[in-house]
Amino acid sequence: QVHLVESGGGLVQAGGSLRLSCAASGITFSTYDMGWYRQAPGKEREFVALIRWRGGSTTYADSVQGRFTIARDNAKNTVYLQMNSLKPEDTAIYFCRAIQPLQYFWGQGTQVTVSS
């Protein structure tokens, strides 16, 4: 059974930092692209960042480029999202996603709230 468990969310003031973690089990983690997505109240879920299984290349949404960093530790089956210079508009539930061409899995999400 596949489990993706996010952690590290919380309440932070604008300008602050948080590091999210997503621990995976039940999959061969090193063969999956790993992504972070977020969903703010009343809005669609949106892409935040991706790190590929092959080569570790990364892609970011324009809104977080230069502020967020995605990384993975295949030995720990964990993907991270370092979030710096947080803004109130970053407030959302953050989800991780394990992606292969024919299947994908979602975590349950972790709440991030940025106060102004």
N, CA, C and O atoms as a Tinker XYZ file with bonds, in Angstrom:
   464  protein
     1  N      0.854000   -1.192000    0.000000    73     2
     2  CA     0.000000    0.000000    0.000000    64     1     3
     3  C      0.894000    1.248000    0.000000    63     2     4     5
     4  O      1.894000    1.323000    0.713000    81     3
     5  N      0.499000    2.208000   -0.816000    73     3     6
     6  CA     1.297000    3.416000   -0.963000    64     5     7
     7  C      0.864000    4.455000    0.061000    63     6     8     9
     8  O     -0.325000    4.704000    0.257000    81     7
     9  N      1.850000    5.048000    0.704000    73     7    10
    10  CA     1.579000    6.154000    1.631000    64     9    11
    11  C      2.552000    7.281000    1.345000    63    10    12    13
    12  O      3.757000    7.066000    1.218000    81    11
    13  N      2.013000    8.480000    1.244000    73    11    14
    14  CA     2.807000    9.704000    1.184000    64    13    15
    15  C      2.354000   10.565000    2.356000    63    14    16    17
    16  O      1.185000   10.942000    2.433000    81    15
    17  N      3.266000   10.875000    3.262000    73    15    18
    18  CA     2.909000   11.598000    4.474000    64    17    19
    19  C      3.687000   12.908000    4.542000    63    18    20    21
    20  O      4.907000   12.922000    4.705000    81    19
    21  N      2.950000   14.002000    4.414000    73    19    22
    22  CA     3.564000   15.321000    4.511000    64    21    23
    23  C      3.647000   15.779000    5.956000    63    22    24    25
    24  O      2.822000   15.404000    6.790000    81    23
    25  N      4.653000   16.595000    6.242000    73    23    26
    26  CA     4.808000   17.198000    7.561000    64    25    27
    27  C      5.571000   18.502000    7.426000    63    26    28    29
    28  O      6.146000   18.797000    6.378000    81    27
    29  N      5.569000   19.280000    8.503000    73    27    30
    30  CA     6.341000   20.514000    8.522000    64    29    31
    31  C      5.546000   21.774000    8.321000    63    30    32    33
    32  O      6.097000   22.872000    8.397000    81    31
    33  N      4.253000   21.643000    8.066000    73    31    34
    34  CA     3.438000   22.834000    7.906000    64    33    35
    35  C      3.221000   23.533000    9.228000    63    34    36    37
    36  O      3.583000   23.022000   10.288000    81    35
    37  N      2.620000   24.716000    9.150000    73    35    38
    38  CA     2.352000   25.475000   10.364000    64    37    39
    39  C      2.038000   26.910000   10.062000    63    38    40    41
    40  O      1.766000   27.284000    8.922000    81    39
    41  N      2.080000   27.716000   11.115000    73    39    42
    42  CA     1.807000   29.146000   11.016000    64    41    43
    43  C      3.126000   29.894000   11.095000    63    42    44    45
    44  O      3.935000   29.652000   11.990000    81    43
    45  N      3.337000   30.801000   10.155000    73    43    46
    46  CA     4.576000   31.568000   10.115000    64    45    47
    47  C      4.257000   32.998000    9.674000    63    46    48    49
    48  O      3.300000   33.229000    8.935000    81    47
    49  N      5.058000   33.939000   10.127000    73    47    50
    50  CA     4.867000   35.322000    9.701000    64    49    51
    51  C      5.445000   35.536000    8.303000    63    50    52    53
    52  O      6.350000   34.822000    7.871000    81    51
    53  N      4.913000   36.517000    7.621000    73    51    54
    54  CA     5.440000   36.875000    6.300000    64    53    55
    55  C      6.935000   37.156000    6.405000    63    54    56    57
    56  O      7.404000   37.811000    7.336000    81    55
    57  N      7.665000   36.639000    5.422000    73    55    58
    58  CA     9.116000   36.760000    5.430000    64    57    59
    59  C      9.826000   35.594000    6.072000    63    58    60    61
    60  O     11.046000   35.466000    5.959000    81    59
    61  N      9.081000   34.745000    6.742000    73    59    62
    62  CA     9.657000   33.598000    7.428000    64    61    63
    63  C      9.868000   32.407000    6.509000    63    62    64    65
    64  O      9.654000   32.481000    5.299000    81    63
    65  N     10.295000   31.304000    7.118000    73    63    66
    66  CA    10.622000   30.090000    6.372000    64    65    67
    67  C      9.980000   28.868000    7.012000    63    66    68    69
    68  O      9.722000   28.831000    8.215000    81    67
    69  N      9.736000   27.887000    6.184000    73    67    70
    70  CA     9.299000   26.569000    6.625000    64    69    71
    71  C      9.949000   25.531000    5.719000    63    70    72    73
    72  O     10.272000   25.818000    4.566000    81    71
    73  N     10.136000   24.330000    6.243000    73    71    74
    74  CA    10.574000   23.221000    5.412000    64    73    75
    75  C      9.565000   22.096000    5.525000    63    74    76    77
    76  O      9.338000   21.551000    6.605000    81    75
    77  N      8.970000   21.760000    4.408000    73    75    78
    78  CA     8.034000   20.648000    4.343000    64    77    79
    79  C      8.783000   19.364000    3.981000    63    78    80    81
    80  O      9.777000   19.383000    3.254000    81    79
    81  N      8.282000   18.263000    4.504000    73    79    82
    82  CA     8.809000   16.946000    4.171000    64    81    83
    83  C      7.670000   16.061000    3.707000    63    82    84    85
    84  O      6.523000   16.234000    4.121000    81    83
    85  N      7.993000   15.118000    2.851000    73    83    86
    86  CA     7.025000   14.120000    2.400000    64    85    87
    87  C      7.738000   12.781000    2.395000    63    86    88    89
    88  O      8.639000   12.549000    1.589000    81    87
    89  N      7.330000   11.906000    3.295000    73    87    90
    90  CA     7.917000   10.581000    3.408000    64    89    91
    91  C      7.056000    9.574000    2.658000    63    90    92    93
    92  O      5.845000    9.500000    2.868000    81    91
    93  N      7.682000    8.813000    1.794000    73    91    94
    94  CA     6.967000    7.855000    0.954000    64    93    95
    95  C      7.252000    6.426000    1.386000    63    94    96    97
    96  O      8.354000    6.102000    1.828000    81    95
    97  N      6.245000    5.585000    1.249000    73    95    98
    98  CA     6.400000    4.147000    1.470000    64    97    99
    99  C      5.507000    3.408000    0.488000    63    98   100   101
   100  O      4.507000    3.948000    0.014000    81    99
   101  N      5.874000    2.169000    0.186000    73    99   102
   102  CA     5.059000    1.366000   -0.725000    64   101   103
   103  C      5.358000    1.576000   -2.188000    63   102   104   105
   104  O      4.703000    0.987000   -3.048000    81   103
   105  N      6.349000    2.416000   -2.486000    73   103   106
   106  CA     6.770000    2.636000   -3.874000    64   105   107
   107  C      8.294000    2.577000   -3.937000    63   106   108   109
   108  O      8.980000    2.726000   -2.925000    81   107
   109  N      8.806000    2.356000   -5.143000    73   107   110
   110  CA    10.248000    2.469000   -5.362000    64   109   111
   111  C     10.525000    3.941000   -5.600000    63   110   112   113
   112  O     10.524000    4.427000   -6.731000    81   111
   113  N     10.761000    4.630000   -4.502000    73   111   114
   114  CA    10.802000    6.095000   -4.498000    64   113   115
   115  C     11.741000    6.657000   -5.559000    63   114   116   117
   116  O     11.415000    7.640000   -6.225000    81   115
   117  N     12.896000    6.040000   -5.714000    73   115   118
   118  CA    13.919000    6.598000   -6.604000    64   117   119
   119  C     13.515000    6.585000   -8.067000    63   118   120   121
   120  O     14.194000    7.201000   -8.889000    81   119
   121  N     12.435000    5.906000   -8.421000    73   119   122
   122  CA    11.992000    5.831000   -9.815000    64   121   123
   123  C     10.803000    6.749000  -10.111000    63   122   124   125
   124  O     10.246000    6.721000  -11.209000    81   123
   125  N     10.429000    7.549000   -9.137000    73   123   126
   126  CA     9.304000    8.476000   -9.293000    64   125   127
   127  C      9.779000    9.923000   -9.346000    63   126   128   129
   128  O     10.633000   10.334000   -8.561000    81   127
   129  N      9.218000   10.693000  -10.280000    73   127   130
   130  CA     9.294000   12.135000  -10.148000    64   129   131
   131  C      8.465000   12.515000   -8.924000    63   130   132   133
   132  O      7.435000   11.898000   -8.649000    81   131
   133  N      8.913000   13.523000   -8.197000    73   131   134
   134  CA     8.193000   13.966000   -7.000000    64   133   135
   135  C      7.841000   15.441000   -7.140000    63   134   136   137
   136  O      8.673000   16.272000   -7.503000    81   135
   137  N      6.581000   15.734000   -6.839000    73   135   138
   138  CA     6.123000   17.113000   -6.969000    64   137   139
   139  C      5.464000   17.625000   -5.714000    63   138   140   141
   140  O      4.975000   16.858000   -4.884000    81   139
   141  N      5.462000   18.933000   -5.591000    73   139   142
   142  CA     4.686000   19.625000   -4.568000    64   141   143
   143  C      3.631000   20.466000   -5.271000    63   142   144   145
   144  O      3.904000   21.119000   -6.278000    81   143
   145  N      2.440000   20.439000   -4.731000    73   143   146
   146  CA     1.309000   21.205000   -5.226000    64   145   147
   147  C      0.662000   21.887000   -4.020000    63   146   148   149
   148  O      0.926000   21.524000   -2.874000    81   147
   149  N     -0.181000   22.869000   -4.290000    73   147   150
   150  CA    -0.872000   23.527000   -3.191000    64   149   151
   151  C     -2.280000   23.929000   -3.618000    63   150   152   153
   152  O     -2.573000   24.121000   -4.798000    81   151
   153  N     -3.128000   24.045000   -2.614000    73   151   154
   154  CA    -4.507000   24.454000   -2.871000    64   153   155
   155  C     -4.930000   25.445000   -1.802000    63   154   156   157
   156  O     -4.993000   25.119000   -0.617000    81   155
   157  N     -5.211000   26.637000   -2.235000    73   155   158
   158  CA    -5.699000   27.677000   -1.343000    64   157   159
   159  C     -7.220000   27.611000   -1.269000    63   158   160   161
   160  O     -7.855000   27.068000   -2.174000    81   159
   161  N     -7.812000   28.151000   -0.211000    73   159   162
   162  CA    -9.274000   28.105000   -0.086000    64   161   163
   163  C     -9.956000   28.716000   -1.295000    63   162   164   165
   164  O     -9.636000   29.831000   -1.705000    81   163
   165  N    -10.905000   27.973000   -1.864000    73   163   166
   166  CA   -11.671000   28.485000   -2.985000    64   165   167
   167  C    -10.945000   28.481000   -4.310000    63   166   168   169
   168  O    -11.454000   29.005000   -5.301000    81   167
   169  N     -9.754000   27.893000   -4.340000    73   167   170
   170  CA    -8.980000   27.884000   -5.576000    64   169   171
   171  C     -8.664000   26.452000   -6.013000    63   170   172   173
   172  O     -8.791000   25.501000   -5.241000    81   171
   173  N     -8.249000   26.332000   -7.273000    73   171   174
   174  CA    -7.853000   25.039000   -7.802000    64   173   175
   175  C     -6.477000   24.655000   -7.248000    63   174   176   177
   176  O     -5.673000   25.515000   -6.886000    81   175
   177  N     -6.231000   23.362000   -7.191000    73   175   178
   178  CA    -4.897000   22.905000   -6.817000    64   177   179
   179  C     -3.916000   23.310000   -7.918000    63   178   180   181
   180  O     -4.206000   23.178000   -9.107000    81   179
   181  N     -2.747000   23.806000   -7.497000    73   179   182
   182  CA    -1.795000   24.289000   -8.476000    64   181   183
   183  C     -0.414000   23.695000   -8.237000    63   182   184   185
   184  O     -0.055000   23.317000   -7.121000    81   183
   185  N      0.339000   23.629000   -9.313000    73   183   186
   186  CA     1.703000   23.115000   -9.272000    64   185   187
   187  C      2.606000   24.097000   -8.557000    63   186   188   189
   188  O      2.474000   25.311000   -8.713000    81   187
   189  N      3.544000   23.548000   -7.756000    73   187   190
   190  CA     4.525000   24.382000   -7.071000    64   189   191
   191  C      5.931000   24.053000   -7.540000    63   190   192   193
   192  O      6.668000   24.942000   -7.965000    81   191
   193  N      6.313000   22.774000   -7.467000    73   191   194
   194  CA     7.690000   22.397000   -7.794000    64   193   195
   195  C      7.749000   20.915000   -8.111000    63   194   196   197
   196  O      6.913000   20.134000   -7.657000    81   195
   197  N      8.758000   20.535000   -8.904000    73   195   198
   198  CA     8.958000   19.144000   -9.311000    64   197   199
   199  C     10.431000   18.836000   -9.299000    63   198   200   201
   200  O     11.258000   19.669000   -9.671000    81   199
   201  N     10.760000   17.616000   -8.863000    73   199   202
   202  CA    12.133000   17.118000   -8.995000    64   201   203
   203  C     12.064000   15.746000   -9.650000    63   202   204   205
   204  O     11.332000   14.869000   -9.192000    81   203
   205  N     12.823000   15.561000  -10.718000    73   203   206
   206  CA    12.751000   14.364000  -11.516000    64   205   207
   207  C     13.619000   13.251000  -10.941000    63   206   208   209
   208  O     14.631000   13.485000  -10.281000    81   207
   209  N     13.175000   12.036000  -11.222000    73   207   210
   210  CA    13.909000   10.908000  -10.672000    64   209   211
   211  C     15.241000   10.732000  -11.372000    63   210   212   213
   212  O     16.232000   10.327000  -10.765000    81   211
   213  N     15.249000   11.048000  -12.683000    73   211   214
   214  CA    16.470000   10.877000  -13.451000    64   213   215
   215  C     17.227000   12.202000  -13.480000    63   214   216   217
   216  O     16.786000   13.169000  -14.102000    81   215
   217  N     18.332000   12.232000  -12.821000    73   215   218
   218  CA    19.175000   13.425000  -12.874000    64   217   219
   219  C     18.860000   14.480000  -11.830000    63   218   220   221
   220  O     19.685000   15.354000  -11.563000    81   219
   221  N     17.678000   14.411000  -11.238000    73   219   222
   222  CA    17.342000   15.366000  -10.190000    64   221   223
   223  C     17.074000   16.777000  -10.665000    63   222   224   225
   224  O     17.150000   17.717000   -9.874000    81   223
   225  N     16.757000   16.948000  -11.959000    73   223   226
   226  CA    16.461000   18.304000  -12.418000    64   225   227
   227  C     15.157000   18.789000  -11.798000    63   226   228   229
   228  O     14.299000   17.993000  -11.414000    81   227
   229  N     15.025000   20.099000  -11.709000    73   227   230
   230  CA    13.886000   20.695000  -11.005000    64   229   231
   231  C     13.163000   21.703000  -11.880000    63   230   232   233
   232  O     13.737000   22.276000  -12.807000    81   231
   233  N     11.897000   21.905000  -11.567000    73   231   234
   234  CA    11.052000   22.908000  -12.214000    64   233   235
   235  C     10.218000   23.575000  -11.134000    63   234   236   237
   236  O      9.762000   22.921000  -10.196000    81   235
   237  N     10.023000   24.881000  -11.273000    73   235   238
   238  CA     9.253000   25.644000  -10.290000    64   237   239
   239  C      8.181000   26.484000  -10.958000    63   238   240   241
   240  O      8.328000   26.926000  -12.097000    81   239
   241  N      7.113000   26.690000  -10.232000    73   239   242
   242  CA     6.134000   27.681000  -10.664000    64   241   243
   243  C      6.762000   29.064000  -10.575000    63   242   244   245
   244  O      7.601000   29.326000   -9.714000    81   243
   245  N      6.345000   29.943000  -11.474000    73   243   246
   246  CA     6.901000   31.298000  -11.470000    64   245   247
   247  C      6.699000   31.985000  -10.127000    63   246   248   249
   248  O      7.546000   32.764000   -9.691000    81   247
   249  N      5.599000   31.703000   -9.482000    73   247   250
   250  CA     5.249000   32.391000   -8.239000    64   249   251
   251  C      6.179000   32.045000   -7.080000    63   250   252   253
   252  O      6.224000   32.776000   -6.090000    81   251
   253  N      6.925000   30.939000   -7.187000    73   251   254
   254  CA     7.798000   30.522000   -6.086000    64   253   255
   255  C      9.264000   30.480000   -6.496000    63   254   256   257
   256  O     10.138000   30.271000   -5.654000    81   255
   257  N      9.537000   30.675000   -7.778000    73   255   258
   258  CA    10.917000   30.638000   -8.274000    64   257   259
   259  C     11.801000   31.596000   -7.477000    63   258   260   261
   260  O     11.464000   32.766000   -7.297000    81   259
   261  N     12.929000   31.085000   -7.008000    73   259   262
   262  CA    13.855000   31.918000   -6.251000    64   261   263
   263  C     13.572000   31.971000   -4.767000    63   262   264   265
   264  O     14.404000   32.460000   -4.003000    81   263
   265  N     12.424000   31.483000   -4.338000    73   263   266
   266  CA    12.074000   31.484000   -2.912000    64   265   267
   267  C     11.980000   30.065000   -2.350000    63   266   268   269
   268  O     12.321000   29.827000   -1.191000    81   267
   269  N     11.522000   29.136000   -3.168000    73   267   270
   270  CA    11.341000   27.747000   -2.745000    64   269   271
   271  C     12.395000   26.866000   -3.396000    63   270   272   273
   272  O     12.847000   27.136000   -4.509000    81   271
   273  N     12.785000   25.800000   -2.682000    73   271   274
   274  CA    13.733000   24.827000   -3.216000    64   273   275
   275  C     13.236000   23.423000   -2.918000    63   274   276   277
   276  O     12.950000   23.085000   -1.769000    81   275
   277  N     13.135000   22.612000   -3.952000    73   275   278
   278  CA    12.746000   21.224000   -3.800000    64   277   279
   279  C     14.004000   20.360000   -3.820000    63   278   280   281
   280  O     14.939000   20.619000   -4.578000    81   279
   281  N     14.009000   19.329000   -2.974000    73   279   282
   282  CA    15.142000   18.411000   -2.918000    64   281   283
   283  C     14.618000   17.032000   -2.537000    63   282   284   285
   284  O     13.519000   16.895000   -1.999000    81   283
   285  N     15.422000   16.021000   -2.824000    73   283   286
   286  CA    15.010000   14.669000   -2.479000    64   285   287
   287  C     16.185000   13.915000   -1.872000    63   286   288   289
   288  O     17.349000   14.175000   -2.176000    81   287
   289  N     15.834000   12.964000   -0.997000    73   287   290
   290  CA    16.815000   12.072000   -0.409000    64   289   291
   291  C     16.310000   10.654000   -0.683000    63   290   292   293
   292  O     15.429000   10.159000    0.020000    81   291
   293  N     16.862000   10.014000   -1.691000    73   291   294
   294  CA    16.362000    8.693000   -2.064000    64   293   295
   295  C     16.653000    7.648000   -0.989000    63   294   296   297
   296  O     15.933000    6.655000   -0.881000    81   295
   297  N     17.693000    7.860000   -0.201000    73   295   298
   298  CA    18.001000    6.912000    0.878000    64   297   299
   299  C     16.940000    6.952000    1.970000    63   298   300   301
   300  O     16.727000    5.966000    2.676000    81   299
   301  N     16.277000    8.093000    2.106000    73   299   302
   302  CA    15.247000    8.254000    3.139000    64   301   303
   303  C     13.839000    8.234000    2.549000    63   302   304   305
   304  O     12.860000    8.396000    3.278000    81   303
   305  N     13.730000    8.035000    1.238000    73   303   306
   306  CA    12.414000    8.032000    0.571000    64   305   307
   307  C     11.627000    9.301000    0.902000    63   306   308   309
   308  O     10.428000    9.248000    1.174000    81   307
   309  N     12.307000   10.419000    0.875000    73   307   310
   310  CA    11.700000   11.670000    1.312000    64   309   311
   311  C     12.011000   12.793000    0.320000    63   310   312   313
   312  O     13.122000   12.900000   -0.200000    81   311
   313  N     11.006000   13.614000    0.078000    73   311   314
   314  CA    11.174000   14.828000   -0.707000    64   313   315
   315  C     10.894000   16.015000    0.201000    63   314   316   317
   316  O     10.028000   15.957000    1.074000    81   315
   317  N     11.634000   17.087000   -0.016000    73   315   318
   318  CA    11.532000   18.280000    0.821000    64   317   319
   319  C     11.139000   19.489000   -0.011000    63   318   320   321
   320  O     11.368000   19.537000   -1.220000    81   319
   321  N     10.545000   20.458000    0.660000    73   319   322
   322  CA    10.306000   21.761000    0.045000    64   321   323
   323  C     10.724000   22.824000    1.056000    63   322   324   325
   324  O     10.044000   23.052000    2.057000    81   323
   325  N     11.845000   23.462000    0.777000    73   323   326
   326  CA    12.303000   24.574000    1.602000    64   325   327
   327  C     11.640000   25.842000    1.092000    63   326   328   329
   328  O     11.789000   26.200000   -0.076000    81   327
   329  N     10.913000   26.514000    1.961000    73   327   330
   330  CA    10.157000   27.698000    1.570000    64   329   331
   331  C     10.690000   28.890000    2.351000    63   330   332   333
   332  O     10.585000   28.941000    3.576000    81   331
   333  N     11.256000   29.838000    1.636000    73   331   334
   334  CA    11.799000   31.055000    2.244000    64   333   335
   335  C     11.018000   32.274000    1.768000    63   334   336   337
   336  O     10.280000   32.208000    0.785000    81   335
   337  N     11.186000   33.366000    2.462000    73   335   338
   338  CA    10.524000   34.625000    2.100000    64   337   339
   339  C      9.038000   34.408000    1.861000    63   338   340   341
   340  O      8.485000   34.851000    0.854000    81   339
   341  N      8.411000   33.732000    2.787000    73   339   342
   342  CA     6.997000   33.384000    2.612000    64   341   343
   343  C      6.115000   34.628000    2.597000    63   342   344   345
   344  O      6.381000   35.623000    3.271000    81   343
   345  N      5.061000   34.527000    1.804000    73   343   346
   346  CA     4.095000   35.611000    1.631000    64   345   347
   347  C      2.710000   35.115000    2.043000    63   346   348   349
   348  O      2.457000   33.911000    2.024000    81   347
   349  N      1.821000   36.018000    2.412000    73   347   350
   350  CA     0.463000   35.591000    2.748000    64   349   351
   351  C     -0.209000   34.788000    1.627000    63   350   352   353
   352  O     -1.007000   33.889000    1.893000    81   351
   353  N      0.114000   35.115000    0.395000    73   351   354
   354  CA    -0.493000   34.381000   -0.724000    64   353   355
   355  C      0.045000   32.960000   -0.875000    63   354   356   357
   356  O     -0.454000   32.202000   -1.706000    81   355
   357  N      1.051000   32.589000   -0.088000    73   355   358
   358  CA     1.513000   31.205000   -0.066000    64   357   359
   359  C      0.654000   30.322000    0.842000    63   358   360   361
   360  O      0.840000   29.107000    0.892000    81   359
   361  N     -0.278000   30.937000    1.553000    73   359   362
   362  CA    -1.158000   30.180000    2.437000    64   361   363
   363  C     -1.974000   29.180000    1.633000    63   362   364   365
   364  O     -2.670000   29.548000    0.686000    81   363
   365  N     -1.883000   27.907000    2.021000    73   363   366
   366  CA    -2.565000   26.831000    1.290000    64   365   367
   367  C     -2.318000   25.512000    2.002000    63   366   368   369
   368  O     -1.519000   25.427000    2.935000    81   367
   369  N     -3.010000   24.500000    1.547000    73   367   370
   370  CA    -2.646000   23.130000    1.898000    64   369   371
   371  C     -1.657000   22.665000    0.849000    63   370   372   373
   372  O     -1.898000   22.796000   -0.351000    81   371
   373  N     -0.534000   22.119000    1.313000    73   371   374
   374  CA     0.518000   21.665000    0.413000    64   373   375
   375  C      0.497000   20.138000    0.344000    63   374   376   377
   376  O      0.481000   19.447000    1.362000    81   375
   377  N      0.499000   19.646000   -0.873000    73   375   378
   378  CA     0.422000   18.216000   -1.135000    64   377   379
   379  C      1.669000   17.748000   -1.877000    63   378   380   381
   380  O      2.194000   18.466000   -2.727000    81   379
   381  N      2.138000   16.558000   -1.559000    73   379   382
   382  CA     3.166000   15.969000   -2.409000    64   381   383
   383  C      2.527000   14.919000   -3.303000    63   382   384   385
   384  O      1.470000   14.363000   -3.003000    81   383
   385  N      3.210000   14.673000   -4.408000    73   383   386
   386  CA     2.696000   13.759000   -5.427000    64   385   387
   387  C      3.858000   12.952000   -5.982000    63   386   388   389
   388  O      4.897000   13.506000   -6.338000    81   387
   389  N      3.676000   11.648000   -6.052000    73   387   390
   390  CA     4.643000   10.746000   -6.671000    64   389   391
   391  C      4.131000   10.429000   -8.068000    63   390   392   393
   392  O      2.980000   10.024000   -8.231000    81   391
   393  N      4.975000   10.610000   -9.073000    73   391   394
   394  CA     4.513000   10.596000  -10.460000    64   393   395
   395  C      5.344000    9.639000  -11.310000    63   394   396   397
   396  O      6.574000    9.687000  -11.321000    81   395
   397  N      4.638000    8.779000  -12.012000    73   395   398
   398  CA     5.216000    8.019000  -13.104000    64   397   399
   399  C      4.274000    8.179000  -14.300000    63   398   400   401
   400  O      3.151000    8.658000  -14.139000    81   399
   401  N      4.718000    7.782000  -15.498000    73   399   402
   402  CA     3.868000    8.016000  -16.681000    64   401   403
   403  C      2.471000    7.393000  -16.585000    63   402   404   405
   404  O      1.515000    7.961000  -17.113000    81   403
   405  N      2.334000    6.242000  -15.926000    73   403   406
   406  CA     1.045000    5.557000  -15.936000    64   405   407
   407  C      0.359000    5.555000  -14.567000    63   406   408   409
   408  O     -0.714000    4.970000  -14.425000    81   407
   409  N      0.941000    6.183000  -13.582000    73   407   410
   410  CA     0.298000    6.215000  -12.277000    64   409   411
   411  C      0.870000    7.351000  -11.438000    63   410   412   413
   412  O      1.981000    7.827000  -11.668000    81   411
   413  N      0.080000    7.765000  -10.467000    73   411   414
   414  CA     0.552000    8.781000   -9.542000    64   413   415
   415  C     -0.192000    8.608000   -8.230000    63   414   416   417
   416  O     -1.259000    7.997000   -8.171000    81   415
   417  N      0.394000    9.157000   -7.190000    73   415   418
   418  CA    -0.175000    9.060000   -5.848000    64   417   419
   419  C     -0.062000   10.415000   -5.162000    63   418   420   421
   420  O      0.899000   11.157000   -5.365000    81   419
   421  N     -1.075000   10.721000   -4.337000    73   419   422
   422  CA    -1.104000   11.968000   -3.588000    64   421   423
   423  C     -0.977000   11.693000   -2.092000    63   422   424   425
   424  O     -1.412000   10.657000   -1.589000    81   423
   425  N     -0.370000   12.647000   -1.401000    73   423   426
   426  CA    -0.436000   12.658000    0.044000    64   425   427
   427  C     -1.696000   13.357000    0.522000    63   426   428   429
   428  O     -2.506000   13.822000   -0.279000    81   427
   429  N     -1.852000   13.424000    1.844000    73   427   430
   430  CA    -3.054000   14.027000    2.429000    64   429   431
   431  C     -2.925000   15.536000    2.622000    63   430   432   433
   432  O     -3.923000   16.229000    2.821000    81   431
   433  N     -1.722000   16.030000    2.564000    73   431   434
   434  CA    -1.522000   17.468000    2.650000    64   433   435
   435  C     -1.133000   17.957000    4.034000    63   434   436   437
   436  O     -1.400000   17.309000    5.046000    81   435
   437  N     -0.495000   19.118000    4.048000    73   435   438
   438  CA    -0.139000   19.793000    5.291000    64   437   439
   439  C     -0.448000   21.283000    5.134000    63   438   440   441
   440  O     -0.158000   21.881000    4.097000    81   439
   441  N     -1.026000   21.862000    6.154000    73   439   442
   442  CA    -1.466000   23.259000    6.078000    64   441   443
   443  C     -0.308000   24.212000    6.333000    63   442   444   445
   444  O      0.450000   24.057000    7.291000    81   443
   445  N     -0.191000   25.191000    5.462000    73   443   446
   446  CA     0.769000   26.285000    5.650000    64   445   447
   447  C     -0.029000   27.584000    5.699000    63   446   448   449
   448  O     -0.792000   27.891000    4.782000    81   447
   449  N      0.153000   28.333000    6.767000    73   447   450
   450  CA    -0.525000   29.611000    6.918000    64   449   451
   451  C      0.511000   30.696000    7.159000    63   450   452   453
   452  O      1.320000   30.603000    8.082000    81   451
   453  N      0.478000   31.722000    6.322000    73   451   454
   454  CA     1.428000   32.829000    6.420000    64   453   455
   455  C      0.652000   34.077000    6.814000    63   454   456   457
   456  O     -0.229000   34.530000    6.083000    81   455
   457  N      0.983000   34.619000    7.961000    73   455   458
   458  CA     0.286000   35.813000    8.449000    64   457   459
   459  C      1.020000   37.071000    8.003000    63   458   460   461
   460  O      2.243000   37.086000    7.865000    81   459
   461  N      0.244000   38.121000    7.784000    73   459   462
   462  CA     0.847000   39.391000    7.319000    64   461   463
   463  C      1.237000   40.274000    8.484000    63   462   464
   464  O      1.755000   41.372000    8.280000    81   463
